[in-house]
Amino acid sequence: MADPVHPHIVVGGGISGLSAAHYATHAGVDTLLLERSERLGGCIQTHAFPQLDQFWVEAGSHSCFNSYGNLLEIMERLQLLGRIRAKTKQSYALWRGGERKSVFSALHLPELIVSLPRLFAQSKADSSVVEYYGRGLGQRNYRDLLGPAFRSVICQPADEFPADALFRKKPRRKDVLRSFTMPNGLAEIPNAIGAGPGIRLESGCSATSIARDGDEFVIRLADGSERRCQHLTLAVPPDVAAQLLGEAAPEATAVIRRIGVTEIDSLLLVFRKADLRVPEIAGLISVDGPFLSAVSRDFLPDPRYRGFAFHYPGGQLTDGQRIGAACAALDVSPDQAIAITHANNRLPSLRKGHRSLIGQLDRVLAGGKLAITGNWFLGVSIEDCVTRSRSEHERMFARL
């Protein structure tokens, strides 16, 4: 019997692929979602510790906001808004010279006052982060505070990152908490989307290549089987997209290969609350330490435990070195950690001129039955991913 031809297949079960599948099924398009992992969510990665009564720490994305309009609409349809939890307001601290310091200790106020008018007199378009914020807020402020802070946000060197992809202004919903999480972590959101009506999921299903057969796409899998479809959405990192597409979409592949990817090694640690002297914090912005950033679980306090996620450049330190550096920043010894685990994340490494590059890709995709989405189009936030998936859905299947 010949393999069935699916109306629509989505490759990739991160928030981009899940939202693409959600939009399609909501519009009545039968959709099959292929995900190589047994876990949904991609960079939304909540790790629960069974030995600690499911106490959890975020290994990837750490927060959602009331400016995430497209995500909130999906959550509303799935009746998730009633489950959101407010994040307790905490302050970030700097990690500099082997000490925790106040963020304001690195602020050069006179320089800020002199430079600030330039911020409103220039455009983010076609500017890098260091160009835009260095001119607009002062070079010393950028060096000592803003550069490290932006590096913490995107978990990679920020200087050449496109300024217009770092923060995008979005309208806020006043009926939703400004910053929120979920009772069992943000992974509740992708899991609920994946279990939503109409989405058919095949997990543990690794695509190896894509070919064209007339008007159909043929997705070849690692187990030797194939899946065929009329419409295809790729929701994978750029290097994976380029490898899969190959000669099936050579013009798109040529553009995608110009977009880089950076590897992140994440370390999750849990301590008994009584064992930590460090005050409750939102996290640490690393100025000169070996880690890129650290985010605390203190935003949703637990009476017994405190958890932290430390993010490091990929492949540069051993597990022991990462644990030692994290514990030094928390004034605690490694043997006081009651739970430790490691995770890996892959993030796009965007550069100045990225908007022009995506414009080229969109012109190649225009009018076709191939859609490409991910965290490497508008920016790396959850809402950026969902927004791209929605726009690709509207292009391919008409307006919602």
Buried (B, 14 or more C-beta within 10 A) or exposed (E): EEEEBBBBBBBBBBBBBBBBBBBBBBBEBEBBBBBBBEBBBBBBBBBEBEEBEEBBBBBBBBBBBBBBBBBBBBBEBBEBBEBBEEBEEBEBBBBBEEEBBEEEEBBBEEBBEEBBEBBEEEEBEBBBBBBBBBBBBBBBBBBBBBBBBBBBBBBBBBBBBBBBBBEBEBEEBEEBBEBBBBEBBBBBBBBBBBEBEBBEBBBEBEBEBBBEEEEBBBBBBEEEEEBBBBBBBBBBBBBBBBBBBEEBBEEBBBBBBBBBBBBBBBBBBBBEEEBBEBEBBBBBBBBEBBBBBBBBBBBBEBEEBBBBBBBBBBEEBEEEEBBBBBBBBBEBEEEEBBBBEBBEBBBBBBBBBBBEBBEBBBEBBEEEBBBBBBBBBBBBBBBBBBBBBBBBBBBBBEEE
